[in-house]
Amino acid sequence: MRASVGDRLHVHGTHVGDADRRGEIIEVKGPGGTPPYLVRFDDGHRGLVFPGPDAVVEPPADRDTAPDSPPNG
């Protein structure tokens, strides 16, 4: 798993009824974008996260996900 500052971390609930948690990665502590990540969760809580298999890194909506694509216009 690799991430950059500004990416979103989405941690899926592990049990039925558990809510998903989402937050912004505000610091990458590992080399080359690897965990752990300092995350500011949407509820305001900040924590150091070592994501497991229930987590997904999502780029922010305003980041171009296909850098080799031609410009719009």
C-alpha positions as CSV (number, residue, x, y, z in Angstrom):
1,M,0.0,0.0,0.0
2,R,1.3,3.4,-1.0
3,A,-0.2,6.9,-0.3
4,S,0.6,10.6,-0.5
5,V,-0.3,13.5,1.7
6,G,-3.8,14.5,0.7
7,D,-5.0,11.0,-0.2
8,R,-8.1,9.7,1.6
9,L,-8.0,6.6,3.7
10,H,-11.2,4.5,3.7
11,V,-11.3,1.9,6.5
12,H,-14.2,-0.5,6.0
13,G,-16.1,-1.7,9.1
14,T,-15.0,-5.1,10.2
15,H,-18.3,-6.4,11.7
16,V,-21.9,-6.1,10.7
17,G,-23.2,-2.8,11.8
18,D,-19.7,-1.2,12.2
19,A,-19.5,2.1,10.3
20,D,-16.8,2.8,7.8
21,R,-14.2,5.4,8.8
22,R,-12.7,7.9,6.3
23,G,-10.0,10.5,6.7
24,E,-7.3,12.5,5.0
25,I,-3.7,11.4,5.1
26,I,-1.9,14.4,6.6
27,E,1.6,12.8,7.0
28,V,3.3,9.7,5.5
29,K,5.7,8.2,8.0
30,G,7.0,5.3,6.0
31,P,9.5,5.3,3.2
32,G,8.2,5.7,-0.4
33,G,4.6,6.3,0.6
34,T,4.3,3.2,2.8
35,P,2.5,3.1,6.2
36,P,2.2,4.2,8.9
37,Y,0.1,7.3,8.1
38,L,-1.0,10.1,10.3
39,V,-4.7,10.5,9.4
40,R,-7.3,13.2,10.3
41,F,-10.6,11.4,10.3
42,D,-13.8,13.1,9.3
43,D,-14.9,13.2,12.9
44,G,-11.9,15.3,13.8
45,H,-9.9,12.5,15.5
46,R,-6.2,12.2,14.5
47,G,-4.4,9.0,14.7
48,L,-1.4,7.0,13.5
49,V,-2.7,4.2,11.3
50,F,-1.1,1.0,10.1
51,P,-3.8,0.1,7.6
52,G,-4.8,-3.6,7.3
53,P,-6.6,-5.4,4.5
54,D,-9.8,-3.6,5.3
55,A,-8.4,-0.2,4.2
56,V,-8.2,1.4,0.8
57,V,-6.2,4.5,-0.2
58,E,-8.3,6.8,-2.5
59,P,-6.8,9.8,-4.3
60,P,-8.6,13.1,-3.7
61,A,-11.4,13.9,-6.2
62,D,-9.5,16.9,-7.6
63,R,-6.4,14.9,-8.5
64,D,-6.0,13.7,-12.0
65,T,-6.0,9.8,-11.9
66,A,-4.6,9.4,-15.4
67,P,-1.5,11.6,-15.7
68,D,-0.9,10.6,-19.4
69,S,-4.4,11.6,-20.6
70,P,-4.7,14.5,-22.9
71,P,-5.9,17.8,-21.4
72,N,-9.6,18.6,-21.5
73,G,-10.7,21.3,-23.8
